[in-house]
Structure formats: structure tokens, C-alpha cells
Amino acid sequence: MTNPRVSRRRALAGLGGVSLGALIAACSADEDAAPRSSSSNRTKTSGLDEAAHCRLTAEETEGPFYFEVDKVRSDIREDRKGVPLRLAIRIRGAPKCEPIKDAVVDIWHCDATGSYSERGETYLRGLQIADRDGLVEFTTVYPGWYPGRTVHIHAKVHLDKRTVLTTQFYFDDDVSSRVYLEDPYPGESNRDGFNSSDSLYRQELELTLSREGKGYRGLMTVDIARA
């Protein structure tokens, strides 16, 4: 017997081949979804208040490496090695800064050696659906660097069948320098991209980082305008 509490959003999230458009449409239509908040959300929200800015998050360029990947998952590492990074993102609606449930958050970034997955590959790319507290969480690796850019993660937020924000998240250069001393990172002896020299870098888009076991935890609050 079908459980009436299972939402269209949850059902679609379990299907590997669902399109991003179908997922966004299902999230938009799913007004009766059962709340997903739990005690684990208290862990995710710890520290986010310090990172919060009640203003619209800056738009940033998409870059050349984006393509749609229908992977609704929290752990996006696949076979990529690197320093663990647990990324918690909170989505809120301006001007009241209220959490937005069912926003679809789409992230992608390079691996420890500075390479992005190409079409036919899915490593370090994935989607998550915000819970009733507006929260999503990804398990990934600390990004590497490639010539000409500072360290960053790309993100899109989709809401009500449309993309409402394309942006990038940045990292503290001192933290990155420590990370790049470890394997499999190639070091930074010839690194030419830093926050101070990157034309796209914005301080308000820098993640709040803290040590977590052998890796790091990164926090970001994203405020978007609701139509």
C-alpha cells in the first residue's frame, strides 16, 4: 500500500534518471511534504548564525564547466580523494530572511588536482533539496586550484521552476595553503590565483570554515529574492 505521506519530491529524489526540471517542478508542487527536520539539523545549523547575512547573495558567473547532472545526493565525492569537506548551506528568502523549504541547491567544483568532471562523469557534482529549515548538506573534498582562479565552489539555487541564483563560494587563502601541503594536492609552489588577485572574489561569499576531524566544515547562508 502506498504511503500517502511520501511526497512527489521524495519519490523523485529516489530515481536516478529524473531531470532537474522535473525535480524542480515536483518540489514546487509538493506543498504537503512531511517535514524532514530532525536532531541532525541542529548540528547543521550550529555556527550558521555567525555566517548569516540578511541581504541578497551576490550573483556570480556560471563559468565554463557547468552542465546539468541529475544526481540528488549528499555525498558527491565518488572516487575523488582529498581533505574531507562537509558543506552546510542555508537558503532564506529576503527581505524577511525566512527559510525556504524545497529549494533545489546544485553545486559543482574541481577535484584536488584542479580538474572538473566532464560530460559522462558526475564526480563532485550533485543536488540537494532544502528541508523545512532551508538547509542542505553536502559531503565532498576540499577543492584544488587551477591556473588563473582562486579556490571556489560553484552553486545554483532553483526555486519555483526557475533558477533564482548562480553564485560561487570562496575559501580562506591561509586554510587553502595548509590543505595543499597534503596528498593528493599538488602543492602551491606555482599557484597564481588568490582571493586578493581574483576579479570575481567577494568577501561576503567566503565560507565560514572550521576544523572537523581530519577535514573541514564550511558554512554559508544564501539569501534570495522571492517573486
GIRA-V168290 format. One record per run of one state. SS is the DSSP state (H for helix, E for strand, C for the rest). FROM is the first residue (numbers start at 1). TO is the last residue. If there is no record, write none. Layout:
ss=<SS | SS>
from=<FROM | FROM>
to=<TO | TO>
This chain:
ss=<C | H | C | H | C | H | C | H | C | E | C | E | C | E | C | E | C | E | C | E | C | E | C | E | C | E | C | H | C | H | C | H | E | C | E | C | E | C>
from=<1 | 8 | 14 | 20 | 30 | 39 | 46 | 48 | 52 | 72 | 73 | 75 | 76 | 84 | 95 | 98 | 100 | 104 | 109 | 125 | 130 | 135 | 142 | 152 | 160 | 162 | 171 | 173 | 180 | 195 | 198 | 203 | 206 | 207 | 208 | 213 | 215 | 226>
to=<7 | 13 | 19 | 29 | 38 | 45 | 47 | 51 | 71 | 72 | 74 | 75 | 83 | 94 | 97 | 99 | 103 | 108 | 124 | 129 | 134 | 141 | 151 | 159 | 161 | 170 | 172 | 179 | 194 | 197 | 202 | 205 | 206 | 207 | 212 | 214 | 225 | 227>
